[in-house]
């Protein structure tokens, strides 16, 4: 359980994916490979999880959760941390 002073916001799933699946003109081979890997991950998540939700928790050091429901009804997802200034 999060303490009550931690800001939590539900965000659009696209907010989760856009920064890591959008290729920039200045990307070199390594960054382009990473974008492709995240696109593959997105396809897997979209195929395997329904009722997906994205939550951001925190202010500067933000915990980001992508959660969804598996075919079995169990919850699954991903967690990462971002720094937002």
N, C-alpha and C positions, 0 to 999 in steps of 0.2 A: 504494500500500500504506500502510495506517495504521501508525503507530508502536505498539509493543506496550503502551505505557502509556495508550492511548486506550481507554476503555470502550466496547464495542459490544454492543448488545442487540437481538435480533429481537423485535418486538412485533406484536401483533394489528393487522390492517389497520384495524379500527375505531378504534384509538387514533390513527391518522393522520387519519381523516375526522371523528370526533366533534366536535372543537373548532371546525371550520369549516363543518359542515353542520347544526349544531343551533341553531335559532333561539331566542333568549332573549326573554322578555316585554318587556324594556326596550329591545330593538333598535328603531332608527329606520329610515327608508326605505333609507339607504345600507347599513347592516349587513344588512338583509333582502335587498337586491340582491346583496350579496357572498355570502351564504349560498346563494342560488339559483344563482349562478355556480359555486360549489364543488360543488353538487349535480349540475349539468350536467357538470362535469369528472369527477366520480365515475362518472357513467353512462358517459361516454366511455372512461375507464380500464377499467371493468369489462367493457365491450363489446370492447375492443381488446387487452387484456392478460390472459393466463392465468398461473397459477402465481405470483401476486403475493406479494411479501414486503416487509416494512417493517423497516428497520434504523435505530436511533438510535445515533449515535456521538459521544461526548463526555460532559461532565458538566454544565456550566453553559451554555455556548454549544454547542448540540447540532445536529449535521448530521443531517437526517432524509431517508432515501432510501426511495422507493416504487418497487420494481422488478418487472417482469413480463416475460413472453415474448409476442412478437408472433406472428401466424399464420405468419410466415416462419421463426420459430425464433430470430430476433434478440432480444436483450434491449433493453428501453426502460424509461423511468421518469421520475421527477421527484425533484428535490432541493430542499430548503428548509432554513432554519436557524431554530431557535427558541432563546429564552433561557428557562432554567428555573432559578428560584431557590428 
